[in-house]
Amino acid sequence: MIGAGGRSGAALCRTLLVQGNNIIPLIRNPERYRTGLAGVGLSPGEHMAGGGSLRKPRIVDLTGPANTLKAALTDAAIVVCTAHARNIPAILNAAPPEARIVALGSTRKFTRWPDAHGNGVLQGEQALLTSGRNGVILHPTMIYGAAGENNVQRLAALLKYLPLIPLPDGGRALVQPIYQNDVTASLVAAINKNWTGPHSLVIAGAAPVNYRGFVHLVARAAGLTVRPVISVPAAPLIAAAALTRLAPGLPDIGPAEIRRLLEDKAFDIGPMVRTLGVVPVSLETGLAHLFGKN
């Protein structure tokens, strides 16, 4: 397991352990690893009732010498990477030829405003698809509901301070966030599937909603008053976003985040359901769980 200290990685560890799997974490930062596991109620070296065990982590830097990573992966049957997909080429070079690869990418790869994050996902995906290896890269939409996630919870924190909600183009662009439990279920299904050759698959929430509706759903789920949305051009919002770095208590918002509010992020979940057998929950249901209403 590469990325066990991250939000999706830690959540996946807990589920795999309960199901009786043995996990060897590959980590670079021991403190982040311990913090990530603590967020989902785990401890390093823990044994679960289901029979699974979290083995002693192997310390390795994915950007370090190739022989170090190769040694760390020498006995791997399945290599799971929830770290950034830019690491996939190094993993492919180091993993045993017979090992299955399950990696987490991002639908950021579809953005009209390329950045280092999206480009890294594209590079990782291309490396897997041209490798001939058995496995899959899953591309989630915006993930919410993990311990410490900063998407929906950061938005809810911002909504407390806004009498009006300024959105580019009035928030008409579509989003389709996916609940962390559905990401975990998709990863588990991918791990248990005998892939033939390399694959790429988008995983998303049950249905798209426009960003205006998304903001209102978050406000209601968080117990906040639903405030009016006003349509504002992107340029002034980008300029105003710089002020969030100066105001204590306000979450930081970057220019790229605002630009991406102008593009639709809606996807057909048919392939996800057919291939993985995972039917994602509705946004309303996921938000209710997140904010403790269910």
matplotlib code that plots the C-alpha trace (Angstrom):
import matplotlib.pyplot as plt

x = [0.0, 1.5, -0.2, -1.5, -1.1, -3.4, -7.2, -8.2, -5.3, -6.1, -9.8, -8.9, -6.5, -9.3, -11.7, -9.1, -8.0, -11.5, -11.9, -8.8, -6.1, -2.5, -1.1, 2.5, 2.6, 5.3, 5.7, 8.0, 6.8, 6.2, 4.4, 1.9, 1.3, 0.5, -1.7, -3.6, -4.3, -5.3, -8.0, -9.7, -9.1, -6.1, -2.7, 0.5, 0.9, -2.7, -4.5, -8.2, -11.0, -11.3, -7.8, -6.0, -2.8, -1.0, 2.6, 5.6, 5.9, 8.8, 10.3, 10.9, 10.9, 9.2, 11.4, 14.6, 16.8, 14.9, 16.6, 15.2, 11.6, 12.2, 13.5, 10.4, 8.0, 9.9, 7.2, 4.1, 1.2, -1.0, 0.4, -2.1, -1.2, -3.4, -0.6, -0.4, -0.6, 2.6, 4.4, 3.0, 5.9, 8.3, 6.0, 5.7, 9.4, 9.9, 6.9, 7.2, 5.9, 3.1, 1.9, -1.5, -1.6, -4.5, -3.9, -5.9, -5.9, -8.3, -10.8, -8.6, -7.1, -10.1, -9.7, -9.5, -6.9, -4.0, -1.8, 0.9, -1.7, -3.7, -0.6, 0.8, -2.4, -2.2, 1.4, 0.6, -2.4, -0.4, 2.4, -0.1, -2.1, 1.1, 2.7, 0.6, 0.4, -2.8, -4.6, -6.5, -6.3, -9.5, -10.3, -12.5, -14.4, -14.2, -14.0, -15.8, -16.5, -13.0, -11.5, -10.0, -11.1, -11.0, -13.6, -17.1, -16.0, -13.9, -16.9, -19.1, -16.6, -16.6, -20.4, -20.6, -19.0, -20.9, -24.1, -24.3, -22.6, -20.7, -20.3, -18.9, -21.8, -24.2, -22.9, -24.5, -21.6, -22.1, -20.3, -20.6, -18.8, -18.2, -18.5, -15.3, -17.0, -17.8, -14.2, -13.1, -15.6, -14.4, -10.8, -11.7, -13.6, -10.7, -8.2, -10.4, -10.9, -8.7, -7.8, -6.6, -4.3, -4.4, -7.6, -8.8, -12.1, -13.9, -15.7, -18.2, -21.3, -24.8, -25.8, -24.5, -25.9, -25.1, -22.7, -25.4, -27.5, -24.4, -23.6, -27.2, -27.2, -24.0, -25.4, -28.6, -26.6, -24.3, -27.3, -26.6, -29.0, -29.2, -28.1, -28.7, -26.3, -25.1, -23.5, -20.0, -17.4, -14.5, -11.8, -13.1, -13.5, -10.0, -8.7, -10.9, -9.8, -6.3, -7.7, -8.7, -5.0, -4.9, -8.1, -7.6, -10.2, -11.1, -10.1, -7.6, -9.0, -6.8, -7.4, -7.3, -10.2, -12.3, -11.6, -12.6, -16.0, -16.8, -16.4, -18.8, -17.6, -20.4, -19.8, -21.6, -21.4, -22.6, -19.1, -18.3, -21.4, -21.0, -17.2, -16.9, -20.5, -20.4, -23.6, -22.7, -24.9, -26.8, -25.2, -27.9, -27.2, -23.5, -23.8, -26.2, -23.6, -20.8, -22.6, -24.1, -27.7, -27.8]
y = [0.0, 3.3, 6.3, 4.7, 7.9, 9.9, 10.2, 7.6, 5.4, 5.3, 4.7, 1.8, 0.3, 0.1, -1.7, -4.1, -5.1, -5.8, -8.0, -10.0, -8.7, -8.2, -4.8, -3.7, 0.1, 1.9, 5.3, 8.3, 10.3, 8.2, 11.0, 11.6, 7.9, 7.7, 10.8, 9.4, 6.1, 7.8, 9.7, 6.4, 4.8, 2.6, 2.2, 1.0, -2.8, -3.3, -6.6, -6.6, -9.0, -10.0, -11.5, -8.8, -7.2, -3.9, -5.0, -3.0, -0.1, 0.1, 3.5, 4.5, 7.7, 7.2, 9.8, 8.2, 5.4, 2.9, -0.1, 1.0, 1.0, -2.3, -3.9, -2.6, -4.1, -7.4, -9.6, -7.7, -9.6, -6.4, -2.9, -0.3, 3.4, 6.1, 8.6, 10.9, 9.1, 10.8, 8.0, 5.2, 5.1, 4.4, 1.8, 0.0, -0.1, -1.5, -3.9, -7.6, -8.4, -10.5, -8.0, -6.3, -2.6, -0.6, 3.2, 6.3, 9.1, 12.0, 13.5, 16.6, 15.0, 16.4, 20.0, 22.8, 24.5, 22.0, 22.1, 20.0, 17.9, 17.0, 16.6, 14.2, 12.1, 12.0, 10.8, 8.1, 6.9, 6.8, 4.8, 2.2, 1.9, 1.4, -1.0, -4.1, -4.7, -6.1, -3.5, -0.3, 3.4, 4.8, 8.5, 9.9, 13.2, 15.5, 13.3, 14.3, 12.6, 11.4, 12.2, 15.7, 16.3, 19.9, 20.0, 20.0, 20.8, 23.8, 25.0, 24.8, 26.8, 29.5, 29.7, 30.7, 34.0, 34.9, 36.8, 36.2, 33.4, 34.7, 32.1, 32.3, 32.2, 31.8, 28.3, 26.7, 24.3, 20.7, 18.7, 15.1, 14.6, 11.1, 10.0, 8.6, 5.3, 4.8, 5.5, 2.9, 0.4, 1.0, 0.5, -2.8, -4.0, -3.1, -5.0, -8.1, -8.1, -10.2, -7.6, -8.6, -5.9, -2.2, -0.2, 3.3, 4.0, 7.1, 6.8, 9.5, 10.2, 9.1, 12.1, 15.5, 18.7, 22.3, 24.1, 26.4, 23.4, 21.8, 24.8, 24.9, 21.2, 21.6, 24.6, 22.7, 19.6, 21.7, 23.4, 26.8, 29.3, 29.0, 32.3, 33.7, 33.0, 35.9, 35.6, 37.2, 37.1, 34.8, 37.6, 39.6, 36.4, 35.4, 38.8, 38.6, 35.0, 36.3, 38.1, 34.8, 34.2, 37.3, 36.8, 34.5, 31.8, 31.8, 28.8, 29.6, 29.6, 29.5, 31.0, 27.6, 26.4, 29.3, 28.8, 25.1, 26.2, 27.2, 23.7, 20.8, 17.8, 15.2, 11.6, 8.4, 6.0, 3.0, 1.7, 2.0, 0.1, -2.6, -3.1, -2.7, -3.5, -0.2, 1.9, 5.3, 7.0, 10.2, 13.5, 14.2, 10.8, 11.3, 14.9, 13.6, 11.1, 13.6, 16.1, 13.5, 13.7, 9.9]
z = [0.0, -1.2, 0.4, 3.5, 5.4, 3.1, 3.5, 0.9, 1.8, 5.5, 4.9, 2.5, 5.1, 7.7, 5.3, 4.0, 7.5, 8.6, 5.5, 6.6, 4.3, 5.2, 4.3, 4.1, 3.9, 2.0, 3.5, 3.3, 6.3, 9.4, 11.3, 8.5, 8.4, 12.1, 11.9, 8.9, 10.5, 13.7, 11.7, 10.9, 14.3, 13.5, 14.9, 13.2, 13.5, 14.5, 14.0, 13.2, 14.2, 10.6, 10.6, 8.7, 10.0, 9.3, 8.9, 9.8, 7.3, 4.8, 4.5, 0.9, -1.2, -4.5, -6.1, -4.7, -6.1, -8.2, -6.5, -3.1, -4.3, -6.1, -2.9, -1.0, -3.6, -4.1, -2.5, -3.6, -5.1, -5.4, -5.4, -4.4, -4.9, -3.4, -3.6, -6.6, -10.0, -11.1, -9.1, -11.4, -13.8, -10.9, -9.4, -12.7, -13.1, -9.6, -9.0, -9.8, -13.3, -12.0, -9.5, -10.1, -10.0, -8.6, -8.6, -7.8, -10.4, -10.7, -13.1, -12.9, -16.0, -18.0, -17.0, -19.6, -17.4, -17.2, -14.1, -12.5, -10.7, -13.8, -16.0, -13.4, -13.5, -17.3, -17.3, -14.7, -16.7, -19.9, -18.2, -17.0, -20.2, -22.3, -19.8, -20.6, -16.9, -15.3, -13.3, -13.3, -12.5, -11.0, -11.5, -8.8, -9.0, -6.0, -2.9, 0.2, 3.6, 4.5, 7.9, 7.6, 3.9, 2.8, 0.0, 1.4, 5.0, 3.8, 1.8, 4.8, 6.8, 4.2, 3.9, 7.6, 6.7, 3.4, 3.3, -0.4, -2.4, -5.4, -8.1, -11.7, -14.2, -11.3, -10.5, -13.5, -14.2, -13.1, -10.4, -9.3, -6.0, -4.7, -1.1, 0.5, 1.4, -2.3, -3.3, -0.7, -2.0, -5.6, -4.6, -2.8, -5.8, -8.0, -5.7, -5.8, -9.5, -11.8, -14.4, -17.8, -19.1, -18.1, -17.6, -16.8, -15.1, -13.8, -10.4, -9.5, -7.3, -8.2, -10.3, -11.3, -9.8, -10.7, -8.4, -7.1, -6.0, -4.5, -2.4, -1.1, -0.3, 1.7, 3.6, 4.5, 5.6, 7.7, 9.4, 7.9, 6.4, 2.7, 1.2, -2.3, -5.1, -7.2, -10.6, -10.7, -13.5, -12.7, -12.9, -9.9, -7.9, -8.6, -7.4, -4.3, -3.5, -2.8, 0.2, 1.8, 2.5, 4.6, 6.6, 9.7, 9.9, 6.2, 4.1, 1.3, -2.2, -5.3, -8.7, -10.4, -8.2, -9.3, -13.0, -12.6, -11.3, -15.0, -16.4, -16.2, -14.3, -15.0, -15.8, -16.8, -13.8, -15.9, -16.4, -12.7, -11.7, -14.3, -13.8, -10.0, -8.8, -6.8, -6.8, -5.3, -2.7, -3.6, -2.6, -0.1, 1.6, 1.7, 3.1, 5.8, 6.9, 6.8, 9.0, 11.3, 10.2, 9.6]

ax = plt.figure().add_subplot(projection="3d")
ax.plot(x, y, z, "-o")
ax.set_aspect("equal")
plt.show()
